[in-house]
Amino acid sequence: MFHKNKTPSVLLLVVLLLSGPVLLMGVLVQTAEPAQPTTSCPIFDLKTGEPITGNADHLALLLASTQVCPTDVFEFRDLLLSEDVQLTTTMVANRGFHNPAFGSFSLFEMVEGELPSINKIVEKGEFFFGHFIGAFGS
């Protein structure tokens, strides 16, 4: 849930391609508190902090169907893997191949397979998500 306090948060960037334009979606999730059971896991507009309604893509439907909102990318991965999908991971050096000392990397994962909890199939190239890392101590 989105709270305006001093609790650190993580932005999980999700890119969803569904045979049309690219949809970039930011999901704000708490990281300092343990996951709390909910009736669903809403997606919030990062500009207004208000829940987004009426979204029927694979991500929105999957998050709405879960009882516990993922609090970081690892819990989000676990949620996807519990659905028995396949994840293909790639790494991008954000500052170029020749600058690894800066430690700025992105990991992008492609989701493919069946999401039985929402009765949907994700085809190759339809659903990507990314997580971003920095140098240790930065």
C-alpha positions in Angstrom: 0.0 0.0 0.0 1.2 3.5 -0.8 2.1 5.5 2.4 3.4 9.0 2.7 5.9 8.3 5.5 9.6 7.8 5.8 9.5 4.1 5.0 11.9 3.3 2.1 10.2 2.2 -1.1 11.2 0.4 -4.2 9.9 1.2 -7.7 9.3 -1.9 -9.7 9.2 -1.0 -13.4 7.0 -3.3 -15.5 6.9 -3.2 -19.2 3.9 -5.0 -20.8 3.6 -5.4 -24.5 0.2 -6.7 -25.7 0.2 -6.7 -29.5 0.2 -2.9 -29.5 1.8 0.1 -28.0 4.2 -0.3 -25.1 2.7 0.2 -21.7 5.2 1.3 -19.0 3.8 0.9 -15.5 5.4 1.8 -12.2 4.4 -0.1 -9.2 5.2 1.4 -5.8 5.6 -1.2 -3.1 6.8 -1.0 0.5 10.1 -2.6 1.5 10.5 -2.0 5.2 7.3 -3.7 6.4 6.5 -7.4 6.0 3.8 -8.3 3.5 0.3 -7.9 4.8 -2.6 -10.0 3.6 -5.1 -7.9 1.5 -8.1 -8.6 -0.6 -6.0 -7.5 -3.6 -2.9 -5.7 -4.6 -3.8 -2.3 -6.2 -1.6 -0.4 -8.6 -1.1 3.3 -7.8 -0.5 6.2 -10.1 2.9 7.5 -9.1 2.0 11.1 -9.7 -1.2 11.2 -7.7 -0.9 8.3 -5.3 -4.4 7.2 -6.2 -5.3 3.6 -7.2 -5.6 3.0 -10.9 -8.9 1.3 -11.8 -10.2 -0.4 -14.9 -6.9 -1.9 -16.0 -7.4 -5.4 -17.3 -3.8 -6.3 -18.5 -2.1 -9.4 -17.3 -0.2 -7.5 -14.5 -3.2 -5.7 -13.1 -5.3 -8.9 -13.1 -2.5 -11.0 -11.5 -1.9 -8.4 -8.7 -5.6 -8.1 -8.1 -5.9 -11.8 -7.7 -3.2 -12.2 -5.0 -3.8 -12.1 -1.3 -0.3 -10.7 -0.4 1.3 -7.8 -2.4 4.9 -8.4 -3.3 7.1 -6.0 -1.4 10.2 -6.3 -3.7 11.2 -7.7 -7.0 12.1 -11.0 -5.5 8.6 -11.5 -4.1 7.2 -10.4 -7.5 9.4 -13.0 -9.2 8.2 -15.7 -6.7 4.6 -14.7 -7.5 5.2 -15.2 -11.2 7.1 -18.4 -10.7 4.3 -19.8 -8.5 2.1 -19.4 -11.6 4.4 -21.8 -13.4 5.6 -19.3 -16.0 9.1 -19.2 -17.5 11.4 -16.2 -16.9 14.2 -15.3 -19.3 16.7 -12.8 -17.7 19.0 -10.4 -19.5 21.4 -7.8 -18.1 22.2 -4.4 -19.5 25.2 -2.3 -18.5 23.5 1.1 -18.4 26.8 3.0 -18.7 28.2 0.8 -21.4 30.2 -2.5 -21.5 33.5 -0.7 -20.8 32.4 1.0 -17.6 31.5 -1.8 -15.2 33.1 0.0 -12.2 30.1 2.4 -12.1 27.9 -0.6 -11.1 24.9 0.7 -13.0 23.1 -2.4 -14.4 19.5 -3.3 -15.3 18.1 -6.8 -15.3 15.1 -7.4 -17.6 13.0 -10.5 -17.4 10.7 -11.8 -20.0 7.6 -13.7 -18.8 6.1 -16.5 -20.8 3.6 -19.1 -20.0 0.2 -19.7 -18.3 -1.1 -17.6 -15.4 -3.7 -20.0 -14.1 -5.0 -17.8 -11.3 -6.3 -15.3 -13.9 -6.9 -17.9 -16.7 -4.5 -16.1 -19.1 -1.6 -17.1 -21.3 1.4 -14.8 -21.8 3.1 -15.2 -25.2 6.8 -14.6 -25.7 7.4 -10.8 -26.1 4.2 -9.7 -24.3 5.3 -9.2 -20.7 8.7 -7.8 -19.4 9.7 -6.4 -16.1 13.0 -4.8 -15.0 14.9 -4.3 -11.8 17.8 -1.9 -11.4 21.0 -2.2 -9.4 23.8 0.1 -8.4 27.3 -0.3 -7.0 27.6 -1.7 -3.5 27.6 1.2 -0.9 26.1 3.7 -3.3 
